[in-house]
Amino acid sequence: MGDDVRVIMNKKMEPLEKLELIDAIQRLGLEYHFKMEIEHSLKSLYESAAAAQHEYDDLYSAALRFRIFRQHHYYEIPQDVFRKFIDSETGNFRSVLANDVKGLLSLYEASFLGFKGEVVMDKALAFSTAHLKEKKKIISSPDLAVKVEHALDMPIHWRPNRLEARWFMEVYEEQPDMNPNLLKLAKLDYNIVQLIHREEFGRLVRWWTELGLGNMTFFRDNLVEHCLWTSLVIFDPKYSDLREMTTKVVAMITLIDDVYDLLGTLEELELLTHLINQWDITKIDELPLNMATCFVALYNITNEIGLWAMTRRGINIIPYMREAWSDQCKAYLEEAKWCQKHFMPTLKEYLSSAVRSVGVFLTLQCCFLITTDNLTEDALNYIVKIPSIVRCSSLLIRLNNDLVPTAVGLAEGDKLNSLECFMNETGASEEQARGHIKDLVHKTWKTLNKDVFNDSCQFSGPFVTACLNAARASHWIYRYGDGHGIRSQEAKEHLMSALVQPIPIEQLDHKFILGVK
């Protein structure tokens, strides 16, 4: 079936048809199988675009072209492609476009790939959002109505590809232009990858049981959620080692976070921070038993990952991981002092610490170590400085976590969040604070987009994908709860579909036999 899809990709077809095929392949979760074919097709389309601008004169095709090309780092496709749809007198998108729901939806999805300073993209988002909300209850096409509702809930660019793929398969199956081979390949591939993830989960359950930390009642035992998160961040089956190591790191992050939030006195936490900073395991008897046990677990897992890097990558990463853990624990300690002393920082102070304490840097560091070719000490020295792409991903996770309703945050044990800091600093209401933090989310995405999609991005594709997917996963995880123990029924269903339940394909096989869609 993969060869059949390649044959289709290489066929001569209209530019819009080719873009729609690429979009379907991406949304079905198959892009990693057809990277070369997609890049070849886009290069060909881009080189012929100057002579065929008339083919993108409608809003739908112009926006689709912009989104697909920008996703693939064609920085030369500017926001100016939409100026032809703007009224020269009002400076806004032409009012007649409000009746083109398909075009509005395409414009809406494209607008989320905008950069800071792209005023046209800001106008595109405002215009498309307002009119899609206005039209969504009167859309005559059931297929289009479902897509609009789904998009308004969360745009494609913010959704984890793994969960989006499962949803999109059901939608794609009902489309009149559905390609049976492509759909069947997507379902089979999803099931195969899910099986690999499930086997990894089994190994991690055994590791966690043997570790014995599940007996500690003071912290959140959420191995299932940790496995889901890592499978959303990077699902490519060839990265089993990455997912397993990252899951272990995430488990340690949760454990140490809860130690600082719930377990230690300030004096004990200062000692723990000092020992982690010195990487000194000889003085653990000075710590309470629970804290000493946690430090030993952290120490051993770091060395385990370090040994893997030495034998597989030929480089000693332990000093860099030690530094990352030290920085993270210093941030934990700073926040613990704020809480115990009832000090409310400014929003800027809080976010400066939260970017480190949220823990994403450690997980992305694992991604960098495993997915980067020709790993050097210079590269490691650069990544530990937390470059913008990592900082933005971390900030989005922190902000999305803070937007969880306060009751959930209190149940989790959090003492501070960005909402409280902003309200205390400015006197704003909770509603105003939420609006401000949501605006920060949009602004941070614009910076992340620029880091990722400009033509000078120096990171490997898999690492860039991991940074994007970490941010995307936070939108979904915190959209339906706190990402740990409190989940809605919809979140539980997504969890089951991602990790446990394969996609039935018998019905599709029957369609193949009949030769119908």
N, C-alpha and C positions, 0 to 999 in steps of 0.2 A: 504493500500500500504506500509506503514511503516513496518508492520509485514512481508509482502512479502520480503522486502529488508533485514530484520533481518534474515529471513530464508536463503536467499542467502548468507549473511555474515557468517552464521554458517555452511554452506555447506563445505564439504571437496573439496578443489581445489588446483591446482598447486600454489606454492608461488608467481610466477610472476602474475598469474591471480588475486590472492588476492590483491597484491599491486596495480594493475591497477584498481581494483574495489574501493579500498580505495581512490586512487587518484581521480577517477571520483566523488565519493561522496563528497570529499572536494571541488573540483572545481565547483561542482553544487550547493554549498552553503548549503549542508545538514549535514555537520560534527556534528553540535551541537545536532542533533537528535540521532546520533549513536556513541557517544563518548565511551561508555562502550564496544560496539561490536568492534570498531576499536582498542581500547587498548588491548582487549583480543586477537584479531587476531595478532596484532604486537608482543605481548608477546610470543605467540605461534611460530610465524615465527622467532623471535629472538633466542629463545631457541633451535630451530632446525637448525639454520643457520650454526653453526660450522660443522655440519655433512653433509651439503648440499651446500658447497661453489661453487661447479661446476655449480649450477643452476644460478649463477650470473656471468658467465664467459664472457658474451657479454657486450658491453659498455652500451647499452640501459638499460638492467635490473640492472646492477651494479649501474648506476647513479640514476635510479628510487628508488632502495632500499635505497641508501644513503640519498636521499632527503626526502623520507617519514619517515625514522627512525629518521633523525636529527630533522625534524619538530616536532616529538613527544618525543624529549628530550632523545633519545638514544645516549648519549654522547660517548658511547663506540664504535660507528661506526666511525672509523677515516678516514682521507684523504688517508691513506695507501691502502684502498681498490682499489684505482685507479693506484697504482704503477705497477700492472701487465700490464697496457696499455702503459707504458712509455718505450721508447727505452733506454736501459742501456748505450749505447754509447753516444747518444746526450743529454740525460736527458730530452727530450721532448716527448710528446705523439707521438706514432708511426704514420708515415705518411699515412699508409694504412687506418687508421681510418677516414681520411678525406672523404672517399667515403660512409661512413655510416651516412647518414643524420639523420635518426631516433635516432641513438646513439649520434650523435653530439648535437641534440636538448635536449636530456635527460641530457647529460653532462653539457650543457649550463645552464639549469634550476637548476641543482644541485650546480653549482659553486657559485651561489649567496647566498648559505647558509654557506659559508666558514667563518672561524675565522681569526683574525689577526695572522700572522705567519704561516698560512697553505699554504706553497709555492706550493704544488701540486694543490690546488684549484685555485690559481692565474694562474697557467699554464693551467688549465682546462678552465678557462674563456677566456684567450687569444686565445687558440687553437680553441675552439668551435666557438667563435665569428668570428674569421677570416675566417674559412672555411664555416660557415653558410652564411655569407655575400657573399662569393664567389659562393656558390652553389644555392642561393635562386631563381635565375632567370631561373635555368635549372632543377628544381625539377619536376619530371614527375607526382607525385601524387598531385592532387589539394588539398586534405585534409591536407597533410603534408606541402605543400607550404603555406597554410593559417596559420598553426600553427607556422611555422618558422618566417613568417613576423610579426605575433603577438608577438612572443617572443623577436625578435630583437628590436621591438618598446619599449617593457617593459617586463621584466621577471615576471613570476608568483609571485615570492616572494615579488615584489614591487607593485603589483596590489591590489587595494581594492577588497576583496572577493566578495562583493555584485555586483559590476560591472562586475567582471570576471565571476561570475556565469551566468549572463544573456547572455554574449557573448558565454560562453562555451556550454550552452544548444543548441544553433544553430549548433555548431560544433559536439557535441556529438550525436545529432539526426541523423547525416549523417554517423556515424561510423557503420561498419558492426556488431560490437559486442555490439551495443547499447541495454540496458535493458529498455524495455518500461515502466515497473513499476517505475524504478528509475527516468526516465526522467519525467514521469507524476507527480510523487511526488515532484520533484524539481520545476516544473512549478506551481503546486498548492501552494506549500510552499512559493514560491517567491511572488505570488499574495496575499496570506494571510498576510505575513509580510509587504508587501507594503501597504495594506489597513490599518494596524495598524499604520504604519508610517504616512500615509496620515491623519488619525484621529488626531494624535499628532500634525501634522502641522496645522490643523484647529484650535486646541486649542491654539497653539502658535500665530497664526495670531490674534486671539481675544485678547490674552494677550498683544501683541505688539500694537494693535490698542488702547486698553484701557490705555496703558502706556503713549501714546501720544508723544513719542520721535521721531516718524516718521516725525513730523513737523519741526524738526531741520534740516536745509539744509546743515550744514557744514560737516556732517559725512556720511559714507557709509551705506545706508539702505539695507541690504542684508540678510534678514531673510531666504529667500529660500535657499541660499547657506549655511547658518549656519545650517539649518535643514538637508541638504544633507550631510554636513561634519559629523554631529553627527551620522547620520544613517550609514555612512561608518565606523566610528570608532567602534561602537558596535551596531549590527543590531538585536541581539537576542530579540524577541518580549517581553520577560519578563522584559526587562529593560526600559520600557516606562518612568518611573520617571527619570531615568538617562538621557535619551535623552532630555527630556523636560528641566530639570535643566541645563544640559550642554549647550543646545542651548541658554538659557537665559544668562549663563556666557559668552559664545562666543559673544553674542550681546553686552554685557557690555564691553568686551575686545576691540571690534571694536570701540565702542563709546569712551572709555577712550583713546585709542590709537590715535584717530583722534583729541581729545581735545589737547593732547600733541603735535601732529604734526601740527595742523592747526589753533587752536583757541586762545590759551593763550599766553600772554607775559611770559617772563622768571620769572618775579616776581610773577605773578598769578599762574604759574605752581608750583613754589616752595611752595606757600601757600597751594595749593591743595594737593601736596604731603605730606606736614606737617599734614594737617587735616586728610588725609586718614591714615597716619601712627599713628596718635593719635586716630583715629576712633571717631573724634569729630564733630558731626553734629550741635552743638550749635552755631558754628561760621560761618555758610555757608553764612550769609549776607555779609561777607567780600569778597566773591567771586562774579564775574559777574554772572548774572542770569543763563545763559546757563551752566556754569561750576557747579554752585550750584545744578541745576536740575539734572545734570549727577551724581553728588556725591550722591544725595538723592536716585536716582534710583539704583545705585550700593549698597548703604547701605541697602535699603529695600530688594533687591534680595538676598543679602548675609544672611540677617536675615531670609528670607523665607526658604532658603536652610538649615540654622541652625536649624530652628524649625522642619523641616522635619526630620533631623538627630536625634534630641532630642526625638521626638515622635516615630520614626521607629527604630532607632538604639540605643537609650539610651545613647547618648554621645554628649557633647557640642563641635561642630566643629568650632564655630564662631571665637574663637581666632586664629585657624590655618588658616582659610580663610582670616582673617584680615592681618595676617602676610604675606600670599601669595600676597594679593593685595598691601600691602605696598612695598614688594620687587619688584613687577612688576612696580609700579609707580616710584620707585626710578630709575629703569632701563630706563623707559620712560624719566624721567627728565634728566638723564645723557646724553641720546641721543639727547634730545632737546637742551641741552647746547652745545654739539658738533656742532649741525647744526647752532644754532644762533651765535656761536662764530667762525664758519667756521674752526673747528678743525677736522682733519682727523686722527682717531685712527689707530693703527696697526690692522692687522687682528685678532691677539690674543685678543686685548682689545675689539674690536668690537664684536667678537663671545662670549666673556665672558658676555657681557651685553645682547646680542641678545638672548642667551639661555633663559634668564628671560623675556625679553620684548616681545618675540614672543607669549607668553600667553598660551602655551600648558600646562604648569604645573598646572594652575588653572583648566583646563578641565580634565586633568588626575587625579587631586586630587579628583574631583567629582566621577570619575570612581572608584578610590580606596575606597572612603567612602561607595559607594553603593554596590560594588561587593565583598568586603573583609569580610569574616566571622570573628566573634570574634574580632571585632574592639576594639583596646585598645589605651590608650594615648601613650604608647611606640611606637606603630605602626604609629600613627599620627606624633609623634616627628621625626620618621625616614623618613617619606615621605616628610616632609617639608624641609629636607636637600637636596632635589633633587638628588636622587640616580642615578647611571649611566644609568639605563634603561630609566628613564624620561629625563635625560640630552641628551642622544643620539636621542631620538624621537624628542625633541625640536630642537636640532641642525639640524637634517635632514629637518625639516619644514622650518627653517630659510634659510638653504643653497638652498633648492629647490625654495623658494620664490625669492632668490637673483639671481637665474639663469634665471628668466623671463627676456626677452629682456628689455633693459634700458628704451625704450619709454614707456612701460607698467608701469614700476616702477615709472617713473616721473608722469604719469597720476594719479597714486595712491597717490602721495604726499610724497613718500619716499625721504629722503635726503641722506642716506648712505646705502651702501650694501657691502657685502664681496668682490665683484669684484673690486669696487672702492678702498677699503682699501688695497687690495693686490697689485693692480696696482700702487697706490701711494707709497706703502712701498718698492716695489721691482723694479719698472720701467717696469714691464711686460706689454705686449699688452693685449687687451681685450680677444683675442683668447687664449693666454697663461693663463690668469686669469681664464677663463672658464674651461680650462683643469685642473687647480689646484683645483678649487672648486668641479668639478666632481670627482676628485680623493679623495677629502675629503669626499664626499658623500659615495663612496665605502668603505673607511676606517671606517667611522662612522657606516655603516651597519655591518661591521665585528665585531665591538665592541658590537653593539646591539644584533647581533646573539649570541655572547658568553654569554651576560647577560641573554638572553631569553632561549637558548637551552641547556645550561649546566645543569647538574643534581643537582646543588645546588641553583637554582633559588628559592627564598623564597616567591615570590608573587603568588597570586591566578591566575588561568588560565584566567578568564575574564579580569583582569587588564592587564596581559601580552598581551593578544589579543588587548586590547585598545591601548597600547603603540605601538605595531606593526602597527595597522591599522591607527593610527594617522600619522605615517610616510608614510605609503602607500597612504593614502588619499592625502598627500601633493604632491606626485609624479604625481598623476592624475590631481589634481586641478591646479597645476602650470605648468603642461605639456601643458594645453590648454588655458592659460591666466594667470591672476593675482589672480584667486580664488575669485574675488569679482565681479566687474561689467563688465569686459571685457571677453567675452567668444566666442570661435569659434563655428561654426555650429555643429561640432562633440560633443563639450562639452554640447551644448544645448540639443542635442539628448540624450546623456547619462543622463542629468539632468531629462528629461522627462521620460525616461525609468525607472529610479530609483525611482522617487517620484510619477509619475502620471499614466503612461501607463501600464496596466496589460498585462501579456503574454497570447495570444490566445491559447486555448487548444482544440478547436473543431476539428482541423485537427488531433491531436494526438488521440482523442476519436475515430475518423473514422478509424484510423489504428488499434486500439484495436478491433473494431467491425469486421474488415476484418481478423484480426489475422495475420497481416503482419507488417513488419517494414518499 
